[in-house]
């Protein structure tokens, strides 16, 4: 069947004489087979700066065979040559109306890339893969003494084989993971991460095919799964690409989009200005046997600015955080002259990242003090390679700047609002945020494997900046959070700075947790390190019996190297008696007043 592709031109006259702006509207209807060539042709024929693709409601199938290819540097993913179905670069305006259509992808693909675009709107579509890049199976037997587990693999929609004693998956178009890799246990009834589950990297010495379709994994484990649990594996640190990637673009709106699977993060925006994500979600398709939706973060914002809003979204089944908002620390590699510094990108998934552009303001941070210091403006950028960059500044750099100090981009930080969202228990944290501008987290339903709200700037490993200065967490509902085998808290503030930085200097400040309802089976509610200005007020905490507590001796509130902490007017309903633990530095300005139950 020939695919139906029609074009409609709309010319809108501008007020200025002789000036005009043309909007090209392309209507696309479902067809048999691979729709990638149709989309590619539509975009290639868009000779004007404004384009709108309108999809008639239906199911559209996309393969990598005839995609546009481009070498991409994608922060927190694997750089490389990517197969891109929808590639928009340099458009003044892009709009995609899906009318509720399903877009089904196959193999290694980056579905949507918006680069250097002035305005982006994508609406009303469902994103999925025909075959997920995961392995999944039910635990049917465990023998810790002999070191094996028996798994009954999922077969419907999954692709795998056993070759020469090794599990090979996803085995799609010649691609498979090098190892079984990152593995996690899920509850078969709720399809949520199992209570107390630990991630582990699976590297079996042998995978043996037994009768009745059972696979025996020969492998000694520190934390063994339980019979009946579902184990899901995703390889080792494999992130091919997000579903939606915005790069150096502005005014992005994603409305009514649901992602059931992709090969990295759901929505990734880097160096973008102003974005709204609303009325959609990331979760497994209803009725599906899958327990995992996407293999990394639901949403991720790196060095963005303007206003970012995440509203009325549903998150479940991701294998990393629902939302991560951060800047990027770079390390000083050398001072070249009085105005020029060579910097280094520190994480292997930051290589090629655009840390700064001409006109950006930069903070200088001198070890051992993690406090933001002098500000200078970038006048020149010379990219040496994907790891090293030379920055020339308007004014002389600080005389005490030395190798190992870090820089932070002041210009590219967003205001962030998260409102009316639902978080169902998935791996890692619900919300991870690091921006000095106002943060509002209100009227959400949280349920988390690790901490629900996690504030951590770090000059270590990921090098994600920075410290928060204005956070409001209000009128939310928290239900049985922090159920991981690792020790977490419902709200956790814990900088992770390198050994060259002073671990006693306050880092984050002005955090208010007000009028929330927290229902929890465990003890840790608020755990804070190095905060100046922390208000926990008018919250209601109810002890549940959903699970056995894992940290029976932990305190409800735990403060280290904090200043100006206030616990006011809160209510605790339960029988836990260890309430507040504070070190000597925190005790000096700690105020506890008008609470009930503790």
C-alpha positions in Angstrom: 0.0 0.0 0.0 1.3 3.4 -0.9 1.6 5.8 2.1 -0.6 8.9 1.8 1.4 12.1 2.2 -0.1 15.5 1.5 1.3 19.0 2.0 -0.6 22.2 2.7 1.0 25.6 2.7 -0.2 28.4 4.9 1.4 31.9 4.5 0.8 34.3 7.4 1.6 38.0 6.6 3.7 39.8 9.1 3.2 43.5 10.1 6.5 44.6 8.6 6.3 45.5 4.9 7.6 42.8 2.5 8.1 40.4 5.5 6.3 37.1 5.6 6.5 33.8 7.6 5.4 30.6 5.9 4.1 27.6 7.9 4.3 24.3 6.1 1.7 21.8 7.3 2.2 18.2 6.4 -0.6 15.7 6.9 0.5 12.1 7.3 -1.8 9.0 7.4 -0.9 5.5 8.6 0.5 3.1 6.1 1.9 -0.4 6.0 5.4 -1.1 6.9 8.2 1.4 7.9 7.0 5.0 8.1 10.5 6.4 8.6 11.0 7.3 4.9 7.7 9.2 4.9 8.7 11.3 7.9 12.2 11.9 6.6 10.9 13.1 3.3 8.4 15.4 5.0 11.1 17.1 7.1 13.5 17.3 4.2 10.9 19.1 2.0 10.2 21.6 4.8 12.1 24.5 3.1 10.7 27.1 5.5 11.6 27.7 9.1 8.2 26.7 10.5 6.7 23.2 10.0 3.8 21.3 11.4 3.3 17.6 11.1 -0.2 16.3 11.6 -0.7 12.6 12.0 -4.1 11.0 11.4 -4.9 8.8 14.4 -3.5 5.3 13.9 -0.5 3.1 14.4 2.9 4.1 12.9 5.9 1.8 12.7 9.5 3.0 12.5 12.6 1.0 11.7 16.3 2.2 11.7 17.1 1.1 8.2 16.3 4.4 6.4 16.7 6.9 9.2 18.8 10.1 9.1 22.0 9.3 10.9 24.0 11.8 12.9 26.9 11.6 15.4 25.4 12.8 18.6 26.8 13.8 22.0 24.0 13.2 24.4 24.6 14.0 28.1 24.1 11.1 30.5 23.9 8.7 27.5 26.3 7.0 25.1 27.7 9.3 22.4 27.8 7.9 18.9 26.2 7.6 15.5 22.4 7.6 16.1 19.5 6.5 13.9 17.0 9.4 14.2 13.4 9.1 13.0 12.4 12.8 13.5 15.4 15.1 13.1 14.7 18.8 13.4 17.7 21.2 13.3 17.5 25.0 13.0 13.8 25.4 12.7 12.1 28.5 14.0 9.0 26.5 14.9 8.2 22.8 15.0 4.8 21.4 15.9 3.8 17.7 15.9 0.1 16.7 16.5 -0.3 13.0 17.0 -4.1 12.8 17.6 -3.5 10.0 20.0 -1.5 7.8 17.5 0.9 5.1 18.5 4.4 5.3 17.3 6.1 1.9 17.6 9.9 1.8 17.1 12.2 -1.1 16.4 15.8 -1.6 17.2 18.4 1.1 18.1 16.6 4.4 17.4 16.5 8.0 18.7 12.9 8.9 18.0 12.9 12.7 18.3 15.8 15.2 18.2 15.1 18.9 18.3 18.3 20.9 18.0 18.7 24.7 17.7 15.0 25.1 17.4 13.1 28.3 18.5 9.9 26.7 19.4 8.9 23.0 19.8 5.4 21.6 20.4 4.7 17.8 20.4 1.2 16.6 21.4 -1.0 13.5 21.9 1.0 10.5 21.0 2.1 7.1 22.5 5.7 5.9 22.2 6.6 2.3 22.5 9.0 -0.4 21.1 7.9 -3.7 19.5 10.7 -5.5 21.4 12.0 -4.0 24.7 15.8 -3.9 25.3 15.4 -5.9 28.5 15.4 -9.4 29.7 12.7 -10.4 32.2 11.8 -13.6 34.0 10.2 -15.2 37.1 12.3 -16.6 39.8 11.2 -20.2 40.2 14.0 -21.7 42.4 17.0 -20.4 44.3 20.0 -22.4 45.7 22.3 -20.1 47.6 24.6 -22.9 48.8 25.3 -24.1 45.2 25.1 -20.6 43.7 22.3 -20.7 41.2 18.8 -19.4 40.5 16.2 -20.8 38.0 14.4 -18.3 35.9 11.3 -18.8 33.7 11.8 -16.1 31.0 9.1 -13.9 29.7 8.6 -14.8 26.0 5.7 -12.6 24.8 7.3 -9.7 23.0 10.8 -10.3 24.4 13.8 -11.5 22.4 16.7 -13.6 23.8 18.7 -16.8 23.3 21.3 -18.9 25.0 24.5 -19.4 23.0 27.6 -21.2 24.3 26.4 -20.9 27.9 25.7 -17.2 27.8 22.4 -15.3 27.7 22.2 -13.2 24.5 19.7 -10.3 24.4 18.0 -8.3 23.1 19.6 -9.9 19.9 17.9 -7.3 17.6 19.5 -6.4 14.2 22.8 -7.9 15.4 23.0 -6.0 18.6 23.2 -7.6 22.1 24.5 -6.5 25.5 27.9 -7.7 26.5 26.6 -9.1 29.8 23.3 -9.7 31.6 24.2 -6.6 33.6 22.1 -4.4 35.9 19.3 -6.6 37.5 16.5 -5.7 39.9 13.6 -7.6 41.5 10.0 -6.6 41.0 6.7 -7.6 42.7 4.7 -9.8 40.3 1.3 -8.4 41.6 2.0 -4.6 41.7 4.8 -4.6 39.1 6.6 -2.2 41.5 10.2 -2.7 42.7 10.1 -5.3 45.4 10.4 -4.1 49.0 14.1 -4.1 50.1 15.4 -5.0 46.7 19.0 -4.3 45.8 20.4 -3.7 42.3 23.1 -6.1 41.3 25.2 -6.6 38.3 24.6 -10.1 36.9 27.6 -11.8 35.4 26.8 -15.5 35.5 29.6 -18.0 34.8 27.1 -20.1 32.8 23.4 -19.9 31.8 22.1 -23.4 31.4 18.9 -24.3 29.5 16.8 -26.8 31.4 13.5 -28.5 30.9 10.1 -26.6 30.6 11.8 -23.5 29.3 13.7 -22.8 32.5 17.1 -21.1 32.5 19.6 -21.7 35.3 21.9 -18.9 36.1 25.1 -20.1 37.8 26.2 -17.1 39.9 27.1 -16.3 43.6 25.1 -13.3 44.8 25.3 -11.0 47.9 21.6 -10.3 47.8 19.5 -13.2 46.6 16.0 -12.8 44.9 13.0 -14.6 46.3 11.0 -17.2 44.5 8.0 -15.6 42.7 9.8 -12.3 42.1 10.3 -11.0 38.6 13.9 -10.2 37.7 14.6 -7.6 35.0 18.0 -7.0 33.4 19.1 -4.1 31.2 22.8 -4.7 30.4 25.5 -2.7 32.0 25.2 1.1 31.8 23.7 1.1 28.3 21.8 4.2 27.3 21.5 4.5 23.5 19.3 7.6 23.4 16.2 9.3 24.9 12.8 9.2 23.3 12.7 13.0 23.1 15.9 15.0 23.0 15.9 18.8 23.1 19.3 20.5 22.6 20.0 24.2 22.5 16.3 24.9 21.8 13.7 27.0 23.5 10.0 27.1 24.3 9.4 23.3 24.3 6.0 21.9 25.1 5.2 18.2 25.4 1.6 17.7 26.1 -0.4 14.4 26.2 2.6 12.2 25.5 2.9 8.7 27.0 6.1 6.7 26.7 5.9 3.0 27.4 9.5 2.2 26.4 12.7 3.7 25.0 16.4 3.1 25.1 17.4 5.8 27.5 15.6 8.6 29.2 12.1 9.7 28.3 12.6 13.4 27.9 16.1 14.9 27.9 16.6 18.6 27.6 20.1 20.1 27.6 20.9 23.7 27.3 17.3 24.5 26.6 15.3 27.6 27.6 11.8 27.1 29.0 9.8 23.9 28.9 6.5 22.3 29.9 5.7 18.6 30.2 2.1 17.9 31.0 -0.9 15.5 30.9 1.2 12.4 29.9 3.4 10.0 31.5 5.9 7.2 31.5 4.7 3.8 32.4 4.1 0.2 31.1 1.2 -0.3 28.8 -1.9 -1.4 30.6 -2.3 -5.2 30.3 1.4 -5.7 29.4 3.5 -8.4 31.1 6.4 -5.9 31.2 7.5 -4.6 34.6 9.9 -1.9 33.2 8.9 1.0 31.1 12.1 2.9 30.2 15.7 2.1 31.2 16.8 5.4 32.6 15.3 8.7 33.9 11.8 9.7 33.1 12.7 13.4 32.6 16.1 15.0 32.8 17.1 18.7 32.5 20.8 19.5 32.2 22.0 23.1 32.2 18.6 24.5 31.2 17.2 27.9 32.1 13.9 29.8 32.1 10.8 28.2 33.6 10.4 24.4 33.7 7.0 22.9 34.6 6.2 19.2 35.0 2.5 18.9 35.6 -0.2 16.1 35.7 2.2 13.4 34.7 2.3 9.7 35.7 5.6 8.0 36.3 6.1 4.2 36.9 8.5 1.5 35.9 11.6 3.5 35.0 15.0 2.2 36.0 16.2 5.6 37.2 14.9 8.8 38.6 11.5 10.3 37.6 13.0 13.8 37.3 16.6 15.1 37.5 17.3 18.8 37.3 20.9 19.9 37.4 23.8 21.9 36.1 27.3 20.7 35.5 30.5 21.1 37.4 33.7 21.1 35.4 37.2 20.8 36.9 40.0 23.3 36.3 42.8 21.5 34.4 45.1 24.5 34.2 45.3 28.3 34.2 46.7 29.2 30.8 47.0 33.0 31.3 45.3 35.7 33.4 42.0 35.3 31.5 42.1 31.8 30.1 41.4 28.5 31.8 41.4 25.0 30.5 38.5 22.9 32.0 37.8 19.2 32.0 34.4 17.4 31.7 34.7 14.7 34.4 32.1 12.0 33.7 32.4 9.7 30.7 28.7 10.4 29.8 29.4 14.2 29.7 31.9 14.1 26.9 31.2 16.7 24.2 28.8 18.5 26.5 28.5 22.3 25.9 29.3 23.6 29.4 29.4 27.3 28.4 28.9 29.7 25.5 30.1 33.3 24.9 28.2 35.7 27.2 27.6 33.1 30.0 28.3 34.0 33.5 30.4 31.5 35.4 31.0 30.9 39.2 34.4 30.0 40.5 34.5 27.5 43.4 37.8 27.1 45.2 38.5 23.9 47.2 38.2 23.3 50.1 35.2 25.8 50.4 32.3 24.6 48.2 30.6 28.0 48.4 30.1 29.8 45.0 32.7 32.5 44.7 33.5 35.2 42.1 31.6 35.6 38.8 33.1 36.2 35.4 31.7 36.3 31.9 32.9 34.1 29.0 34.3 35.9 26.0 35.7 33.0 24.1 35.3 29.2 23.8 37.8 26.9 22.2 36.9 23.2 22.2 40.1 21.2 22.4 38.3 17.8 22.2 35.3 16.1 23.7 36.8 16.3 27.2 38.8 19.5 27.4 37.7 23.1 26.7 39.5 26.4 26.9 37.5 29.3 28.3 38.6 33.0 27.9 37.0 35.4 30.3 36.2 39.1 30.1 38.1 39.8 33.3 41.2 38.2 34.9 40.4 34.9 36.6 41.0 34.7 40.4 44.6 34.6 41.4 44.0 31.7 43.7 42.4 29.5 41.0 44.3 26.1 40.9 43.9 22.7 39.3 41.1 20.8 40.9 38.9 23.8 41.6 35.5 23.7 39.9 33.4 26.0 37.7 29.6 26.2 37.5 27.5 27.9 34.9 25.4 30.6 36.6 23.4 31.6 33.5 22.0 28.2 32.7 19.9 27.4 35.8 16.1 27.1 35.7 13.2 27.9 37.9 11.4 24.5 38.4 7.8 23.6 39.3 6.4 20.1 39.8 2.7 20.0 40.4 -0.1 17.4 40.3 2.0 14.4 39.4 1.7 10.7 40.4 4.9 8.7 41.2 4.4 5.0 41.6 7.3 3.0 43.0 10.1 2.6 40.6 13.9 2.3 40.8 15.8 5.2 42.4 14.4 8.6 43.4 11.2 10.4 42.4 12.7 13.8 42.2 16.4 14.9 42.1 16.9 18.7 41.9 19.9 21.0 41.9 19.3 24.6 40.9 19.8 27.7 42.9 16.6 29.3 41.5 13.1 28.8 43.0 11.9 25.2 43.2 8.3 24.4 43.9 7.1 20.8 44.5 3.4 20.8 45.4 0.3 18.6 45.3 2.0 15.4 44.1 1.6 11.8 45.1 4.9 10.2 45.9 5.9 6.6 46.3 9.6 5.8 45.9 12.1 3.0 45.9 14.8 5.3 47.2 14.2 8.9 48.5 11.1 10.7 47.2 12.9 14.1 47.1 16.7 14.0 46.9 18.8 17.1 46.9 22.4 16.4 46.1 25.0 18.5 44.3 28.2 16.7 43.7 31.7 17.3 42.7 32.2 13.5 42.5 31.4 10.9 39.8 28.5 12.6 38.0 29.7 16.1 38.7 26.1 17.5 38.7 25.8 21.0 40.2 24.7 22.6 42.3 23.4 23.6 45.7 19.8 24.7 46.2 18.8 28.1 47.7 15.0 28.3 47.5 12.9 25.1 47.8 9.2 24.7 48.7 7.9 21.2 49.2 4.2 21.7 50.1 0.8 19.9 50.2 2.1 16.6 48.8 1.2 13.1 49.8 4.0 10.6 50.5 3.2 6.8 50.7 5.7 4.2 51.8 8.7 5.8 50.3 12.4 4.7 50.7 11.8 1.0 50.5 15.2 0.2 48.8 17.7 -2.1 50.4 19.9 0.9 50.6 19.3 3.4 53.5 17.4 6.4 52.3 14.8 8.9 53.7 11.6 10.4 52.4 13.4 13.7 52.0 17.2 13.4 51.8 19.6 16.3 51.5 23.2 15.1 51.2 25.9 16.7 49.1 28.6 14.4 47.7 31.7 16.5 47.3 35.2 15.3 46.6 37.8 14.8 49.4 39.4 18.1 48.7 36.2 20.0 49.9 35.4 20.7 53.5 32.6 18.4 54.6 31.4 20.7 57.4 30.6 23.9 55.4 26.8 24.3 54.7 26.0 23.7 51.1 22.2 23.9 50.5 19.9 26.5 52.1 16.3 27.7 52.5 14.4 24.5 52.2 10.8 24.5 53.4 8.7 21.3 53.9 5.2 22.4 54.8 1.8 20.8 55.2 2.5 17.4 53.7 1.0 14.0 54.6 3.7 11.3 55.0 2.6 7.7 55.5 5.5 5.4 56.0 6.4 2.0 57.3 10.0 3.0 58.2 11.6 5.6 60.3 13.7 8.0 58.3 11.6 11.0 57.3 14.0 14.0 57.0 17.8 13.4 56.8 19.9 16.5 56.1 23.6 17.2 55.9 25.1 20.7 55.5 21.9 22.8 55.2 21.5 26.4 56.4 17.8 27.2 56.8 15.5 24.1 57.0 11.9 24.4 58.0 9.7 21.3 58.6 6.3 22.7 59.5 2.6 21.5 59.8 3.3 18.1 58.4 1.4 14.9 59.4 3.3 11.7 59.7 1.5 8.4 60.0 3.2 5.1 60.7 1.9 2.3 58.4 2.3 -1.5 58.6 2.7 -1.9 54.8 6.1 -3.5 55.3 8.5 -4.4 58.1 10.8 -1.4 58.9 14.3 -1.9 57.6 16.0 0.8 59.8 14.5 0.2 63.2 17.1 2.2 65.1 17.1 5.3 62.8 15.7 8.6 63.9 12.8 10.4 62.2 14.9 13.5 61.8 18.7 13.4 61.4 20.8 16.5 61.1 24.6 16.9 60.5 26.5 20.2 60.1 23.2 22.1 59.8 22.2 25.6 60.8 18.8 27.1 61.6 16.7 24.0 61.5 13.1 24.3 62.7 10.6 21.6 63.4 7.3 23.3 64.1 3.7 22.2 64.5 4.1 18.7 63.1 2.1 15.6 64.1 3.4 12.1 64.4 0.9 9.2 64.7 2.7 5.9 65.6 4.8 4.2 68.2 8.4 5.2 67.1 10.3 6.9 69.9 13.7 7.9 68.3 12.8 11.3 66.9 15.6 13.8 66.5 19.3 13.2 66.1 21.5 16.2 65.7 25.3 16.8 65.9 26.7 19.6 68.0 26.9 22.0 65.1 23.2 21.4 64.3 22.0 21.6 67.9 23.2 25.2 68.3 20.4 26.7 66.2 17.8 23.8 66.2 14.3 24.8 67.3 11.6 22.3 68.1 8.2 23.7 68.9 4.5 22.8 69.0 4.7 19.2 67.7 2.4 16.4 68.6 3.5 12.8 69.1 7.2 13.6 69.6 
